[in-house]
Amino acid sequence: MIVGKKSTFRRVLFVELPMVLILLFTLGPYLWMLLTSLTAEDKLFTQGPSLIGATFENYVRLFKTVGFLGNMLTSFIIAGGTVIVGLTLSVTAAYSFSRFSFKGKRYLLIQFLIINMFPIVLLILPLFVLMRVLGLIDTHLALIIANSTVAIPFSVWMMTSYINGIPKSLDEAAMTDGCTRLGALRRVVLPLCMPGIIATGIYIFITAWNEYLYALTLGGSHVRPITVAIQTLIGEYEVQWGLLTAGGIVGAMPATILFLIVQKRLISGMTQGAVKG
């Protein structure tokens, strides 16, 4: 009994208590944001954030006055478009790297990895010049293409590792039964690597949803995602903390809800894609 009590005490002291402290430290800023967003603007600087007299006034102003709903729709269009483009190119490229042997294959894979080593700020100027020449500045397509340049390299590596874990004999059996190479990919490979596709799609969506530098540079008055819209709430002489924190909470909700819905598939897909191949 004494040994059992010591074991329980050690687990609480060295495992559970540190985990609770880490959780509080991690969630603390978000809880403070939520508390601030529920506090009326006139009470924020006099009484400080408080649940006493909590109100949704900041959220109402956010959608009625600031027009945050339109910014969220813009972010959904950009993130959804990036997922479609990113997954289409990543899956097909990963299948080619996994199933075919060609000259420079290893070199090309390394190039995808090297791209992720460069900060986004180095790519902004070339992309801005390119989009201006093509007449795509302040359009959804410009931001979809720009976000794809960030999401695709890692996605190709992730999907290549996952497809490597699917036996090539399944493709060959499908083609023996009359499928084309594309048919084998669609009917055999894609269903088997669906967890990896979901994990990669969630990664691309979150990357595009949270992106700020491309949105600020390539967007404008017509295309303004939520990351840029939240930044406009910070004035030169005044910061509207109630609206700012409400915008942060609302902006984080879609990605958070999406992660909670597909959490099991996301973790299993990323884990299997990391260890296979």
C-alpha positions as CSV (number, residue, x, y, z in Angstrom):
1,M,0.0,0.0,0.0
2,I,2.9,2.4,0.9
3,V,4.6,1.6,-2.4
4,G,1.3,2.3,-4.3
5,K,0.8,5.7,-2.5
6,K,4.4,6.7,-3.3
7,S,3.9,5.8,-6.9
8,T,0.7,7.8,-7.1
9,F,2.3,10.8,-5.4
10,R,5.3,10.7,-7.8
11,R,2.9,10.5,-10.8
12,V,0.9,13.5,-9.6
13,L,4.0,15.5,-8.7
14,F,6.2,14.8,-11.7
15,V,3.6,14.0,-14.5
16,E,0.1,15.4,-13.8
17,L,1.1,18.6,-12.0
18,P,3.6,19.7,-14.7
19,M,1.1,18.9,-17.4
20,V,-1.5,21.1,-15.7
21,L,0.9,23.9,-15.4
22,I,2.0,23.6,-19.0
23,L,-1.7,23.5,-20.1
24,L,-2.5,26.7,-18.1
25,F,0.5,28.4,-19.5
26,T,-0.5,27.5,-23.0
27,L,-4.2,28.3,-22.7
28,G,-3.7,31.4,-20.5
29,P,-3.4,33.9,-23.4
30,Y,-6.5,32.5,-25.2
31,L,-8.6,32.6,-22.0
32,W,-7.5,36.2,-21.4
33,M,-8.5,37.0,-25.0
34,L,-11.9,35.4,-24.5
35,L,-12.4,37.3,-21.2
36,T,-11.4,40.6,-22.9
37,S,-13.7,40.1,-25.8
38,L,-16.6,39.6,-23.5
39,T,-16.0,42.8,-21.6
40,A,-17.7,46.0,-22.6
41,E,-15.3,48.6,-24.1
42,D,-16.2,51.3,-21.6
43,K,-15.4,48.9,-18.7
44,L,-12.2,47.5,-20.2
45,F,-9.8,50.2,-19.1
46,T,-11.6,51.2,-15.9
47,Q,-12.4,47.8,-14.3
48,G,-10.3,45.5,-16.5
49,P,-11.4,42.2,-18.2
50,S,-14.1,40.5,-16.1
51,L,-17.0,38.0,-16.5
52,I,-19.2,40.3,-14.4
53,G,-21.5,42.0,-16.9
54,A,-20.2,39.9,-19.8
55,T,-21.6,41.0,-23.2
56,F,-21.3,40.0,-26.8
57,E,-21.2,43.7,-27.9
58,N,-17.8,43.3,-29.4
59,Y,-18.8,40.3,-31.5
60,V,-21.9,42.2,-32.8
61,R,-19.8,45.2,-33.7
62,L,-17.2,43.0,-35.3
63,F,-19.7,41.6,-37.9
64,K,-22.1,44.6,-38.3
65,T,-19.6,47.5,-38.3
66,V,-16.3,46.0,-39.4
67,G,-17.8,43.5,-41.9
68,F,-15.8,40.6,-40.5
69,L,-18.1,38.0,-42.2
70,G,-16.9,39.0,-45.6
71,N,-13.3,38.7,-44.5
72,M,-14.0,35.2,-43.2
73,L,-15.6,34.2,-46.5
74,T,-12.5,35.5,-48.3
75,S,-10.3,33.4,-46.0
76,F,-12.5,30.3,-46.7
77,I,-12.2,30.8,-50.4
78,I,-8.4,31.2,-50.3
79,A,-7.9,28.3,-47.9
80,G,-10.3,26.0,-49.7
81,G,-8.7,26.8,-53.1
82,T,-5.2,26.2,-51.7
83,V,-6.3,22.8,-50.4
84,I,-7.7,21.8,-53.8
85,V,-4.6,23.0,-55.7
86,G,-2.2,21.7,-53.0
87,L,-3.7,18.3,-52.7
88,T,-4.0,17.8,-56.5
89,L,-0.4,18.6,-57.1
90,S,1.0,17.0,-54.0
91,V,-0.8,13.6,-54.4
92,T,0.1,13.3,-58.1
93,A,3.7,14.4,-57.5
94,A,4.0,12.1,-54.6
95,Y,2.7,9.1,-56.6
96,S,5.2,9.9,-59.3
97,F,8.1,10.0,-56.8
98,S,6.9,6.8,-55.1
99,R,6.2,4.7,-58.2
100,F,8.6,5.8,-60.9
101,S,12.4,5.8,-61.1
102,F,13.8,8.6,-63.2
103,K,17.0,10.6,-63.4
104,G,17.3,13.4,-60.8
105,K,14.5,12.0,-58.6
106,R,16.4,12.3,-55.4
107,Y,17.7,15.7,-56.4
108,L,14.1,17.0,-57.0
109,L,13.0,15.6,-53.6
110,I,15.8,17.5,-51.9
111,Q,14.8,20.6,-53.7
112,F,11.3,20.4,-52.2
113,L,13.0,20.2,-48.8
114,I,15.3,23.1,-49.4
115,I,12.4,25.3,-50.4
116,N,11.0,25.0,-46.8
117,M,14.4,26.3,-45.5
118,F,13.8,29.8,-47.0
119,P,11.6,32.3,-45.0
120,I,8.5,33.4,-46.7
121,V,9.6,37.0,-46.7
122,L,12.3,36.2,-49.4
123,L,9.5,35.0,-51.8
124,I,7.2,38.0,-51.4
125,L,9.0,40.3,-53.8
126,P,9.4,37.8,-56.7
127,L,5.8,36.7,-56.3
128,F,4.6,40.3,-56.1
129,V,6.4,41.2,-59.4
130,L,5.0,38.0,-61.0
131,M,1.4,38.6,-59.9
132,R,1.6,42.3,-61.0
133,V,2.8,41.2,-64.5
134,L,0.0,38.7,-64.7
135,G,-2.6,41.2,-63.4
136,L,-3.5,39.1,-60.4
137,I,-2.8,41.5,-57.6
138,D,-5.8,41.8,-55.2
139,T,-7.4,38.6,-56.4
140,H,-8.2,35.3,-54.7
141,L,-6.1,33.4,-57.3
142,A,-2.9,35.3,-56.4
143,L,-3.2,34.3,-52.8
144,I,-4.1,30.7,-53.6
145,I,-1.0,30.4,-55.8
146,A,1.2,32.1,-53.2
147,N,0.0,29.9,-50.4
148,S,0.5,26.8,-52.5
149,T,4.2,27.6,-52.9
150,V,4.5,27.2,-49.1
151,A,2.2,24.2,-48.6
152,I,3.1,22.0,-51.5
153,P,6.8,21.2,-50.7
154,F,6.1,19.7,-47.3
155,S,2.9,18.0,-48.5
156,V,4.8,16.2,-51.3
157,W,7.3,14.8,-48.8
158,M,4.5,13.7,-46.5
159,M,2.4,12.1,-49.2
160,T,5.5,10.4,-50.7
161,S,6.3,8.8,-47.4
162,Y,2.7,7.6,-47.1
163,I,2.3,6.2,-50.6
164,N,5.7,4.4,-50.2
165,G,4.0,2.3,-47.5
166,I,1.4,1.0,-50.1
167,P,2.7,-2.1,-51.9
168,K,3.3,-1.6,-55.6
169,S,1.8,-5.0,-56.3
170,L,-1.7,-3.5,-55.7
171,D,-1.1,-1.1,-58.5
172,E,0.2,-3.8,-60.8
173,A,-2.8,-6.1,-59.9
174,A,-5.2,-3.3,-60.8
175,M,-3.5,-2.6,-64.1
176,T,-3.5,-6.3,-64.9
177,D,-7.3,-6.3,-64.4
178,G,-7.6,-3.5,-67.0
179,C,-7.1,-0.3,-65.1
180,T,-4.9,2.4,-66.5
181,R,-2.2,4.0,-64.3
182,L,-4.5,6.9,-63.5
183,G,-7.3,4.4,-62.8
184,A,-5.1,2.4,-60.4
185,L,-4.3,5.7,-58.6
186,R,-7.9,6.7,-58.3
187,R,-9.4,3.3,-57.4
188,V,-6.7,1.6,-55.3
189,V,-4.1,4.1,-54.0
190,L,-6.3,7.1,-53.1
191,P,-8.7,5.1,-50.9
192,L,-5.8,3.4,-49.0
193,C,-4.0,6.7,-48.4
194,M,-7.1,8.7,-47.4
195,P,-5.9,9.3,-43.8
196,G,-2.7,10.8,-45.2
197,I,-4.7,12.9,-47.6
198,I,-6.9,14.2,-44.8
199,A,-3.9,15.0,-42.7
200,T,-2.2,16.8,-45.5
201,G,-5.4,18.7,-46.4
202,I,-5.8,19.9,-42.8
203,Y,-2.1,21.0,-42.8
204,I,-2.6,23.0,-46.0
205,F,-5.9,24.5,-44.8
206,I,-4.4,25.7,-41.5
207,T,-1.3,27.1,-43.2
208,A,-3.4,29.1,-45.7
209,W,-5.9,30.2,-43.1
210,N,-3.2,31.6,-40.8
211,E,-1.0,33.2,-43.5
212,Y,-0.4,36.9,-43.1
213,L,2.5,38.2,-45.2
214,Y,1.2,37.1,-48.6
215,A,-2.3,38.3,-47.7
216,L,-0.9,41.7,-46.7
217,T,1.3,42.1,-49.8
218,L,-0.8,40.4,-52.6
219,G,-4.3,41.3,-51.3
220,G,-6.0,44.7,-51.2
221,S,-9.3,46.4,-50.7
222,H,-11.2,43.7,-52.6
223,V,-9.5,40.6,-51.1
224,R,-8.8,41.0,-47.4
225,P,-8.5,37.8,-45.3
226,I,-9.2,37.8,-41.6
227,T,-5.5,38.0,-40.7
228,V,-5.2,41.4,-42.5
229,A,-8.7,42.5,-41.3
230,I,-7.6,41.9,-37.6
231,Q,-4.5,44.0,-38.2
232,T,-6.6,46.9,-39.4
233,L,-8.2,47.1,-35.9
234,I,-4.8,48.3,-34.6
235,G,-4.8,52.1,-35.2
236,E,-2.0,54.6,-35.0
237,Y,-3.2,56.2,-31.7
238,E,-5.7,53.7,-30.4
239,V,-6.1,49.9,-30.2
240,Q,-9.6,48.6,-30.0
241,W,-8.8,45.7,-27.7
242,G,-12.4,44.4,-27.5
243,L,-12.8,44.1,-31.3
244,L,-9.2,42.9,-31.7
245,T,-9.6,40.0,-29.2
246,A,-13.1,39.1,-30.6
247,G,-11.6,39.0,-34.0
248,G,-8.8,36.7,-32.8
249,I,-11.3,34.3,-31.1
250,V,-13.5,34.2,-34.2
251,G,-10.6,33.8,-36.6
252,A,-9.2,30.9,-34.6
253,M,-12.5,29.0,-34.3
254,P,-12.8,27.4,-37.9
255,A,-9.3,25.9,-37.8
256,T,-9.8,24.7,-34.2
257,I,-13.2,23.1,-34.9
258,L,-11.9,21.5,-38.0
259,F,-9.0,20.0,-36.1
260,L,-11.2,18.7,-33.3
261,I,-13.5,17.0,-35.9
262,V,-10.7,15.1,-37.7
263,Q,-8.3,14.9,-34.8
264,K,-8.0,11.1,-34.9
265,R,-7.5,10.9,-38.6
266,L,-5.1,13.8,-38.6
267,I,-2.8,12.3,-36.0
268,S,-2.9,8.8,-37.5
269,G,-2.2,10.1,-41.0
270,M,0.7,12.3,-39.9
271,T,2.2,9.5,-37.8
272,Q,1.9,6.9,-40.6
273,G,3.2,9.3,-43.2
274,A,6.2,10.0,-41.0
275,V,7.3,6.4,-40.3
276,K,6.6,4.7,-43.6
277,G,9.0,4.5,-46.6
